[in-house]
Amino acid sequence: MKNSRLELFVGLFVLLGIAAIAYLSLKIAGGSLFGNHTYALTARFDKVTGLNPGANVVIAGVPVGRVESVSLDPQAFSAIVRLRVNGTIRLSSETSASIKTSGLIGDKYIALEPGGDDTL
């Protein structure tokens, strides 16, 4: 009886460990189990060398979103970057975006600078 009880506790411990690893993997990858509200923004750049989907979007150094996709506008030959930003962040129509580099290895991210206009 004691042996089966021990096996049950070990089994529960292993299942909780697997669930915790799965949850943390989703959070690190930028996914969400509970559906955080986000909205899409689009930015146009002349050059986006090294910027990849999944890169951070920051305001004042605080992560507020992720780069969803990077594509080419075939008419203007410019890069179109689609961003997903936290729904609690409200940006004005004059917000500007720039590509920055972090650290020694040169990871690229998008820095947003809110403008002075009150229009959302």
C-alpha positions, 0 to 999 in steps of 0.5 A: 500500500505504501509503495503505490502511494509513493508512486502516486505522489511521484506521478503527480510531481512529474505531471506538475513539472511537465505542466510548469515547463509547458507554461513557461515555454509558452510565456518565453516564446511570447504565446499566451494561454489565457489570451492577452488582448493585443492589437496590431500596428504596421510600420514601414522601414527602408531597411530592417536587416537583422530584425526577425519575427518575435523581436521585442517592441519596447517603449522607454525600455519596457517590453510592450509587444512583439514583432509579428511579421516582416515583409516586403512592399513590392511597389515601394520596395520598402519593408513592412513590419507588423507589430502586436502591442499590449492592449492596455497601451494606447499610442497616439497617431504621431508615434514613431518606430525605430530599429535598435540594437541591444547587447553585444550580440546585436539583437534587434528590436523596435523602439516606439516613441509616443508622439504629442498628438492626443488622437489614438 
